[in-house]
Amino acid sequence: MPKYESTPEFEHGLAESVGILLVNLGTPEAPTTSAVRRFLKEFLSDPRVVEYPRLLWWLILNGIILTFRPSRSAAAYRKIWTDDGSPLMIHSKAIVAGIRQQLESRLTGTANVELAMSYGEPSINASIDRLIANGARRLLVLPMYPQYSGTTTASVYDAVARKLNRLRWIPETRFINQYHDELGYIASLAASIREAWKEHGRGTMLMFSFHGVPRSTLLSGDPYHCQCQKTARLVAEALELGDDEWVISFQSRVGREEWLRPYTDETIKSLGAKGISRLDVVCPGFSTDCLETLEEIAMQNAKFFTEAGGDRLHYIPALNARDDHVSFLTDLIEKHLGGWPWTTEASSRSRERALEVGAER
């Protein structure tokens, strides 16, 4: 007979709350080879991330990738690491703090907000435990990926489901799949680009670079490619760009399999060779800056651009904890909380009734 996890320090009549879980991809604990190896092993062992036959992939991962890649990746992480740690973690924490503050002033009931990472710390399991320990009987999960992909959003769903599967008392749960075309998200992206142009001047071309995935996922029905296209088109329309003033591409490909095209590095080299003097690049698939934006785009691909004949590549930062981004995410959360019967007053009445029929304080 399976043994299910009990609610930590459970009390009958405990005041109820809503738990809000924001999940980002994750980051190594340090820019060292050993820390990066641990992170990559967890990340690349996820069957949602790599859909190869498990035994074959285990041999490739442990026999080849984890032997050579961690040291190279650690060197890349050291280029972007700060005194306060990983940029992804810093910005993710700032977003969660901003959402907590806004929800406190907006909601009449009790809502607790936790950050989790799909890989590394804080883990999804531990963050859900903290929410339940604080009385969460309803759980709203927001993966910090604007565009849905089986490699990211679905992996969060799997991890949350595995955790809930082990609980004795499962909270009522809602899951936000994507927000790639939400008006607030598009408006925040457009505003960030306008502000960058105002401060740094405007380039000849604007590139929307999204994280790539194998083309086979598109052919299998994953909506990611279509949602990336829609995001770029809506932002271009908001900026009133002509068709010849923007381009979409996909970065970070690995291995020999064909990925979504056009590839960012090849497109950047081509634009440099064509005489585009100034290229602006924004990465709307990333809610926070990270290795792929700060090192791959702002450093590595900027070098590709100048070596190909371009003058300068200007990277426009991710939305991070911008006020309009935090406000939009809070709006999105509030919208998805709609209809749930919870207020401080109702929770208090429920607790008093439980105490009346014999629950211990």
C-alpha positions as CSV (number, residue, x, y, z in Angstrom):
1,M,0.0,0.0,0.0
2,P,1.5,3.4,-1.0
3,K,2.4,5.8,1.8
4,Y,1.4,9.3,1.1
5,E,3.1,12.4,2.5
6,S,1.3,14.1,5.4
7,T,0.8,17.9,5.4
8,P,3.7,19.3,7.5
9,E,2.6,20.2,11.0
10,F,-1.0,19.8,10.0
11,E,-3.7,21.3,12.2
12,H,-7.5,20.8,11.6
13,G,-8.9,24.3,11.1
14,L,-5.7,25.8,10.0
15,A,-6.3,29.1,8.2
16,E,-6.4,28.5,4.5
17,S,-4.4,30.4,1.9
18,V,-3.7,30.4,-1.9
19,G,-0.3,29.2,-2.9
20,I,1.3,30.8,-6.0
21,L,4.3,29.0,-7.4
22,L,6.5,30.7,-10.0
23,V,8.9,28.3,-11.8
24,N,12.0,29.2,-13.8
25,L,14.4,26.8,-15.4
26,G,17.2,26.9,-12.9
27,T,20.9,27.7,-12.6
28,P,24.1,26.1,-11.2
29,E,24.9,27.0,-7.6
30,A,28.3,28.3,-8.7
31,P,30.2,28.9,-11.9
32,T,32.4,25.8,-11.3
33,T,32.8,22.7,-13.3
34,S,31.4,20.4,-10.5
35,A,28.4,22.6,-9.9
36,V,27.6,22.9,-13.6
37,R,28.0,19.2,-14.1
38,R,25.4,18.5,-11.3
39,F,23.1,21.0,-12.9
40,L,23.5,19.7,-16.5
41,K,23.0,16.1,-15.3
42,E,19.7,16.9,-13.7
43,F,18.6,19.2,-16.6
44,L,19.6,16.9,-19.5
45,S,18.3,13.7,-17.8
46,D,14.7,15.1,-18.1
47,P,13.0,13.1,-20.9
48,R,11.0,16.3,-21.7
49,V,14.2,18.1,-22.6
50,V,15.8,15.3,-24.7
51,E,13.4,12.8,-26.3
52,Y,16.0,10.2,-27.2
53,P,15.7,6.5,-26.2
54,R,16.6,6.5,-22.5
55,L,19.5,3.9,-22.6
56,L,21.1,5.5,-25.6
57,W,20.8,9.0,-24.1
58,W,22.2,7.8,-20.8
59,L,25.3,6.6,-22.5
60,I,25.7,9.8,-24.5
61,L,25.1,12.0,-21.5
62,N,27.3,10.3,-19.0
63,G,30.0,9.0,-21.5
64,I,30.4,12.2,-23.6
65,I,28.5,15.3,-22.6
66,L,29.1,15.4,-18.9
67,T,32.8,14.7,-19.6
68,F,33.5,17.7,-21.8
69,R,30.7,20.2,-21.6
70,P,30.7,21.2,-17.9
71,S,34.1,22.9,-18.0
72,R,33.2,24.9,-21.1
73,S,29.8,25.9,-19.7
74,A,31.4,26.9,-16.4
75,A,33.8,29.2,-18.2
76,A,30.8,30.8,-19.9
77,Y,28.9,31.2,-16.6
78,R,32.0,32.9,-15.0
79,K,31.7,35.6,-17.7
80,I,28.2,36.6,-16.4
81,W,28.3,35.7,-12.7
82,T,27.9,38.5,-10.3
83,D,28.9,39.1,-6.6
84,D,25.3,38.2,-5.8
85,G,25.3,35.1,-7.9
86,S,23.5,34.0,-11.0
87,P,21.6,36.7,-13.0
88,L,18.7,34.2,-13.6
89,M,18.3,33.7,-9.8
90,I,18.7,37.4,-8.9
91,H,16.1,38.5,-11.4
92,S,13.7,35.6,-10.6
93,K,13.8,36.5,-6.9
94,A,13.2,40.2,-7.7
95,I,10.1,39.3,-9.8
96,V,8.7,37.1,-7.0
97,A,9.3,39.9,-4.4
98,G,7.6,42.4,-6.6
99,I,4.6,40.1,-7.1
100,R,4.3,39.5,-3.4
101,Q,4.2,43.2,-2.7
102,Q,1.6,43.9,-5.3
103,L,-0.7,41.0,-4.3
104,E,-0.6,42.2,-0.6
105,S,-2.2,45.5,-1.7
106,R,-4.7,43.9,-4.2
107,L,-6.1,40.8,-2.5
108,T,-8.4,40.5,0.5
109,G,-7.3,36.9,1.3
110,T,-4.0,35.4,2.1
111,A,-1.7,34.5,-0.8
112,N,1.8,33.1,-0.4
113,V,4.2,33.3,-3.3
114,E,7.2,31.0,-3.8
115,L,9.9,30.7,-6.4
116,A,11.0,27.3,-7.6
117,M,13.4,26.0,-10.2
118,S,12.8,23.0,-12.5
119,Y,16.4,22.0,-11.9
120,G,18.5,22.9,-8.9
121,E,17.4,24.9,-6.0
122,P,14.9,26.0,-4.7
123,S,13.2,22.8,-5.9
124,I,9.6,22.5,-6.9
125,N,9.1,19.9,-4.1
126,A,10.4,22.1,-1.4
127,S,8.6,25.2,-2.5
128,I,5.2,23.3,-2.6
129,D,6.0,22.0,0.8
130,R,6.4,25.6,2.1
131,L,3.2,26.7,0.5
132,I,1.2,23.8,2.0
133,A,2.8,24.4,5.4
134,N,1.4,27.9,5.2
135,G,-2.1,26.6,4.6
136,A,-2.3,26.5,0.8
137,R,-5.4,24.6,-0.1
138,R,-5.4,26.1,-3.6
139,L,-2.3,26.2,-5.8
140,L,-1.7,28.3,-8.9
141,V,1.4,27.4,-10.9
142,L,3.0,29.9,-13.3
143,P,6.0,28.7,-15.4
144,M,8.0,31.7,-16.3
145,Y,8.0,30.8,-20.0
146,P,5.8,33.0,-22.2
147,Q,5.6,30.5,-25.0
148,Y,4.5,26.9,-24.3
149,S,6.9,24.2,-25.1
150,G,7.0,20.5,-24.1
151,T,10.6,21.0,-23.2
152,T,9.9,23.7,-20.6
153,T,6.3,24.2,-19.6
154,A,5.4,20.6,-19.7
155,S,8.4,19.6,-17.6
156,V,7.1,21.9,-14.9
157,Y,3.7,20.3,-15.1
158,D,5.3,16.8,-14.8
159,A,7.3,17.9,-11.7
160,V,4.3,19.5,-10.0
161,A,2.2,16.4,-10.8
162,R,4.8,14.0,-9.4
163,K,4.9,16.0,-6.2
164,L,1.1,16.2,-5.9
165,N,0.8,12.5,-6.6
166,R,2.6,11.8,-3.3
167,L,0.4,14.1,-1.1
168,R,-2.4,12.8,1.1
169,W,-4.4,16.0,0.7
170,I,-3.9,17.5,-2.8
171,P,-4.6,21.2,-3.1
172,E,-7.0,22.4,-5.8
173,T,-4.6,23.2,-8.7
174,R,-4.6,25.5,-11.7
175,F,-1.8,25.8,-14.2
176,I,-1.0,28.7,-16.5
177,N,0.2,27.2,-19.8
178,Q,1.4,30.3,-21.7
179,Y,1.1,34.1,-22.1
180,H,2.8,34.7,-25.4
181,D,0.1,37.0,-26.8
182,E,-1.2,38.7,-23.6
183,L,-1.6,42.4,-24.2
184,G,0.4,43.3,-21.0
185,Y,3.3,41.1,-22.0
186,I,3.4,42.5,-25.5
187,A,3.1,46.1,-24.2
188,S,6.0,45.5,-21.7
189,L,8.2,44.1,-24.5
190,A,7.4,47.0,-26.8
191,A,8.1,49.5,-24.0
192,S,11.4,48.0,-23.1
193,I,12.5,48.2,-26.8
194,R,11.4,51.8,-27.1
195,E,13.3,52.7,-24.0
196,A,16.4,51.0,-25.3
197,W,16.2,52.9,-28.5
198,K,15.7,56.2,-26.7
199,E,18.8,55.6,-24.5
200,H,21.1,53.9,-27.0
201,G,19.8,54.9,-30.4
202,R,18.0,52.6,-32.9
203,G,19.6,49.9,-35.0
204,T,19.0,49.2,-38.7
205,M,17.3,45.9,-37.9
206,L,15.6,44.3,-34.9
207,M,16.1,40.6,-34.3
208,F,13.8,38.5,-32.1
209,S,15.9,35.6,-31.0
210,F,14.1,32.7,-29.2
211,H,15.6,29.6,-27.7
212,G,15.6,26.8,-30.2
213,V,14.2,23.3,-30.0
214,P,14.5,20.4,-32.3
215,R,12.3,20.7,-35.5
216,S,10.8,17.3,-34.7
217,T,8.9,18.9,-31.8
218,L,7.1,21.2,-34.2
219,L,6.3,18.3,-36.5
220,S,4.9,16.4,-33.5
221,G,2.5,19.1,-32.6
222,D,4.3,21.4,-30.1
223,P,2.9,24.9,-30.4
224,Y,6.2,26.7,-29.4
225,H,7.3,27.7,-33.0
226,C,3.8,29.2,-33.7
227,Q,3.7,31.1,-30.4
228,C,7.2,32.6,-31.0
229,Q,6.1,33.8,-34.4
230,K,3.0,35.4,-32.9
231,T,4.9,37.1,-30.1
232,A,7.4,38.6,-32.6
233,R,4.6,39.7,-35.0
234,L,2.6,41.4,-32.2
235,V,5.6,43.3,-30.9
236,A,6.6,44.4,-34.4
237,E,3.0,45.6,-34.9
238,A,3.1,47.5,-31.6
239,L,6.4,49.2,-32.7
240,E,4.9,49.9,-36.2
241,L,7.9,48.1,-37.9
242,G,7.9,47.3,-41.6
243,D,8.5,43.7,-42.7
244,D,12.0,44.6,-43.7
245,E,12.8,46.1,-40.3
246,W,12.7,42.9,-38.2
247,V,13.6,39.2,-38.3
248,I,13.0,36.2,-36.1
249,S,15.5,33.5,-35.3
250,F,16.3,30.6,-33.0
251,Q,19.4,30.2,-30.9
252,S,21.2,27.7,-28.6
253,R,21.0,24.6,-30.9
254,V,23.2,21.6,-30.0
255,G,23.9,18.3,-31.7
256,R,23.5,17.3,-35.3
257,E,19.7,17.1,-35.4
258,E,17.9,19.9,-37.3
259,W,16.4,22.6,-35.0
260,L,13.9,25.4,-35.7
261,R,15.2,27.7,-38.4
262,P,16.5,30.3,-39.1
263,Y,19.4,29.8,-36.7
264,T,20.4,33.0,-34.8
265,D,24.2,32.7,-35.2
266,E,23.9,32.1,-39.0
267,T,21.4,34.9,-39.4
268,I,23.6,37.3,-37.4
269,K,26.7,36.5,-39.5
270,S,24.6,36.9,-42.7
271,L,23.3,40.3,-41.6
272,G,26.8,41.5,-40.8
273,A,28.1,40.3,-44.2
274,K,25.2,42.2,-45.9
275,G,26.4,45.5,-44.4
276,I,23.9,45.9,-41.6
277,S,25.8,48.3,-39.5
278,R,23.8,48.2,-36.2
279,L,21.7,45.2,-35.1
280,D,19.4,45.2,-32.1
281,V,18.6,41.9,-30.5
282,V,15.8,41.1,-28.0
283,C,15.0,37.6,-26.6
284,P,11.3,37.5,-25.8
285,G,11.3,33.9,-24.8
286,F,13.3,34.6,-21.6
287,S,11.5,36.2,-18.7
288,T,14.9,36.9,-17.1
289,D,18.4,37.4,-18.3
290,C,20.6,34.3,-18.2
291,L,23.5,32.5,-19.8
292,E,21.7,32.3,-23.2
293,T,21.1,36.1,-23.3
294,L,24.1,37.6,-21.6
295,E,26.9,35.3,-22.8
296,E,25.5,33.7,-26.0
297,I,23.9,36.8,-27.5
298,A,25.5,39.9,-25.9
299,M,29.0,38.4,-26.1
300,Q,29.4,35.5,-28.4
301,N,27.0,36.5,-31.2
302,A,28.0,40.2,-30.9
303,K,31.5,39.0,-31.8
304,F,30.1,37.0,-34.7
305,F,28.4,40.1,-36.0
306,T,31.4,42.3,-36.0
307,E,33.7,39.6,-37.4
308,A,31.2,39.3,-40.3
309,G,31.4,43.0,-41.1
310,G,28.8,44.6,-38.9
311,D,29.5,47.6,-36.7
312,R,27.7,46.8,-33.4
313,L,25.2,44.4,-32.0
314,H,23.1,45.9,-29.1
315,Y,21.4,43.4,-26.8
316,I,18.1,44.7,-25.3
317,P,17.8,43.1,-21.8
318,A,15.0,40.7,-20.8
319,L,12.0,42.1,-19.0
320,N,13.4,40.9,-15.6
321,A,11.8,42.8,-12.7
322,R,10.7,45.9,-14.6
323,D,7.7,47.5,-13.0
324,D,5.5,46.9,-16.0
325,H,6.6,43.2,-16.2
326,V,5.9,42.6,-12.6
327,S,2.5,44.4,-12.8
328,F,1.6,42.3,-15.9
329,L,2.5,39.0,-14.2
330,T,0.5,40.1,-11.1
331,D,-2.5,40.9,-13.3
332,L,-2.1,37.5,-15.0
333,I,-2.1,35.7,-11.6
334,E,-5.0,37.7,-10.4
335,K,-7.0,36.8,-13.5
336,H,-6.3,33.1,-13.0
337,L,-7.3,33.3,-9.4
338,G,-10.8,34.4,-10.5
339,G,-13.7,32.4,-9.1
340,W,-11.8,30.8,-6.3
341,P,-13.9,31.2,-3.1
342,W,-11.3,32.6,-0.7
343,T,-11.1,35.6,1.6
344,T,-9.6,36.2,5.0
345,E,-13.1,36.4,6.5
346,A,-14.2,33.0,5.0
347,S,-11.0,31.3,6.1
348,S,-11.5,32.7,9.6
349,R,-15.1,31.4,9.8
350,S,-13.9,28.0,8.6
351,R,-11.3,27.8,11.3
352,E,-13.7,28.8,14.1
353,R,-16.2,26.1,13.0
354,A,-13.4,23.5,13.1
355,L,-12.4,24.5,16.5
356,E,-16.0,24.3,17.7
357,V,-16.3,20.7,16.7
358,G,-13.1,19.7,18.5
359,A,-10.1,20.6,16.5
360,E,-7.1,21.5,18.6
361,R,-5.6,25.0,18.5
